[in-house]
Amino acid sequence: MRRFLIWSAGFLLLNLGLWLAVVVSGLHTVSENWRSASRAPLGIAPDPRIERQAVIQVYAARAVSWRGYFGVHSWISIKAPEAEYFTTYEVTGWRVRYGGQAVSASRRAPDSRWFGSEPSLIADFRGREAEAAIARLQTAISDYRHNDEYTVWPGPNSNTFIAHLGRVVPELRLDLPPTAVGKDFLSTGLWAKAPSGTGYQLSLSGLLGVLIAWEEGLEVNLLGLTYGVDVKDLSIKLPMVGRVGF
């Protein structure tokens, strides 16, 4: 019991330190009102009027309000060949609260800020292979099992949805950040492919698990928080803080 208490205290102190690091570093702030927060694009995504081939992009940005200290919101944007706009698919909790479906489709710019938070590009897939993958993505979006539910922690949430799509289209080689809380919430069973499709994971309701994959490296999930080592990119993965490179 004493050893358990010591480990528990160490776990709490570690995560308190990580949270304080996020607050002090300014990685996220809650001072801006979400109603007036910028939704402007950053110019990362290609102009669909110029880029005529198929494009699939995945982004993640710090979540709104206090949730942003702990995790990110992720989404996927798809442009078919010759299309003049992207369609952005994402999961939001407010839609479920008001009796709607969790998954929404809109024409918002793929690289637009998420209520003031700048997005990071997680995956960029183009050309004929991307074109061939669009049909599978559309089917996976329609078949998403949690379209009538949303839970910030440990899932299902926006990151659960994007991880699901990554497993269906492994060509994306989707390496979601460790701050994507909910990515390890599995729709069926305890065993699944990693979101990148380059390995496998075990997970108990998104609260306890382990993932081993070439793209993600080694990840351990404790209470929905991800700790890991990515040998491929020479970095460590920490909850709240994210990826730290060497």
N, C-alpha and C positions, 0 to 999 in steps of 0.2 A: 504493500500500500504506500509506503514511504517513497519507494522508487517511482511509482505511478504519479504521485503528487509532484515530485521533482520534475519529471518529464512534462507533466501538464503545465506547471508553472513556467518551465522553459519555453514550451510551445506558445503560451500566451504572451510572454515577454518578447519572443522573436517576432510574432505577428504585430504586436503593438509597435515595435521598432520599425517594421516595414511600413505600417500605416503612417507613422510620424514622418518617415522619409518621404512618402508621397505628398503629405501636407506641406512640409518644409520646402521641398524641391519645386513646388508649383506645378507638378504633373497634372493636377486637377484642381479646379476651384469651383465653389458653389455660389460665388457672389453675384453672378449674372442671372437675371430673371429669364427663365426659359421662354417666356412669351416674346421677349425682345431679342433673344440670342440669335446670332448669325446662323443662317443656313446656306451661306454662299459657298460655291465650289472653290476648290484650291487650284484647279488647272492640271491635276494629275491625269485625269481620264482623257482619252482621245476625243476629238470632236467627231461625232458620228456622221457629220456631213462631209468629213474628209476621209475618215477611216471607214472604208466600205466593207471590209471583211468582218466576220463574226468576232465578237469580243465578249469574254466573260471575266468580270473582275469581282474580287471580294475585298471588302474594307472593314475596319474596326475602329471605333472611336470611344473615348471615355463616356460612360453612361451619364445620364442626367442626374443632377443633384448629388446627394450623399452617396448614391450607388457608384458614382464615378471614382470614388476613392478605392473601391474594391475591384471593379471590373469594367469591362467594355461592352458596348453594343456592336454587333456585327451584322452585315447585310451583303447581298449579292446583287450585281447588276448585269443584265444580259442584253446584248444587241445582236440581232440576227443580221445576216449578210444584206447589205443595201438598205437596212433600216435607218431612219433618220433620227432615232432616239433610242435611249436605253430604257429598259424596264427594270426597276429596282424592287426586289422582293426582300421583305424583312418581317420579323415578328415583334409585336409591341403588346404590352400588357393592358394598356388602357382600352384597346379594342375589345378584349375579352371581358373586361369589367362592365362594359356597356352592352354586352350581349352579342358582340360581333365575333368574327373569326380572327385568330391570332395572326395569320399571314396576310399581309397587304401587298398590293402591287401598285406602283406609282411611277411617274416619269421624273422623279427628282434626280438630280445629277448624281452619278455614282460617287464622286469625290466631294460632295457637299458636306459642310460641317454638321455635326450632330448636336444641335442646340449649343453652338459655340465651340465644341470640342473638335479639333482637327483630326481627320481620319488618317489612318495608315493603310497603305496598299498591302494586302496579305497575299493575293494571288492575281495573276494577269495571264489569261489564256486566250489565244487568238488563232485565226485561220481556219483551215478545213477541219482540223480535229475539234476545235471549239464548236464549229457549226454542227458536227456530228453529235456533240455532247448535249446540245441545247434540248433536244427532244427528251433525253433521259432526265435532264434537270426539271423540265416542265412536268413530267410524270411524277418525279420525286416530290416536287412542290405540292402537287395535287394530293399525293398519298401521305403527306405529313400527318402522323398519328395524333399530334397534340394541338390540332387546329382550334380546339375549343377550351384550351387551358393554358395558363401561364403562371409560373412561379419564379420570382427573382432568384431565389436560392433554395435548393441546388439545381433547379430546373424543373420542367422544361421552360426554356426562354429563347431569346434570339440566338444565342450561341449554340444551343441544342439543335436548332433548326439548321444553321449553317454547317455544323459538324455532320448532320444527317446528309446534307447535299454533298459534302466532301466524300463521304463513304460511297455514295452512288456514282460519283464521277471522280475516280482516283487520279485521273489525268491532271486535275487541278493541283495535286500534291499539296493539299491544304494543311499548312502548319499554323494553327490558330495560336495566338499568344497565351501565355499562362494566366493572364488576366481575363480570359474568356470563360468566366464562371458559367457552368452549365453545359460546356462542351462534352463533358464526360457522363452526362445523363443519358443512358442508353434506353432506346424505345422498347427493346425486347431483350429480355434475359440479362445475363451477367457478362457476356462475351461478345465482342464485335471487332471489326476492323478499326484501326486508328483512322481519324478523319482524313489523313493524308493518303490512306490506302497502302502505306509502305510498312505496316506492322499491325499489331493487335493490342487490345486492351481488355482488362477486367475491371468492372465497376459495379459497386453496390449502390444503386439509386443516386449516382453522382456524388456520393459522400465519402466513399473509400474505394481506392482502386490503384491500378498500376498500368502504365502504357509503355510499350517498347516498340519503336519504329525507327527506320532510317532517317526519315524527315524530321520527326519530333524529338528523337533521342529517347532518353529514359525520363519518365514522369511518374511522380507519386502524388496521388490525390488524397488529401486528408481533410475531411469536413468540407469538401468542395474547393479547397485551396490547392493550387498546383505548385509543386517543387520539383525541379528536374535539372538534368544536364544534357546539353545538346552538343555532342562531339563533332557533328558535321559542321556546325556553325561556331564552334568554340565559345559557348556561352552557357550561363546558368539561368534557370527559370525560377522566378520567385513570385508568390502571390502579391497582388497590389502594385508592386514595383514593376514587374514585367521581366523582359529578357535583359540580362546584363552580359555584354561581350567582353572577351579578354583582349 
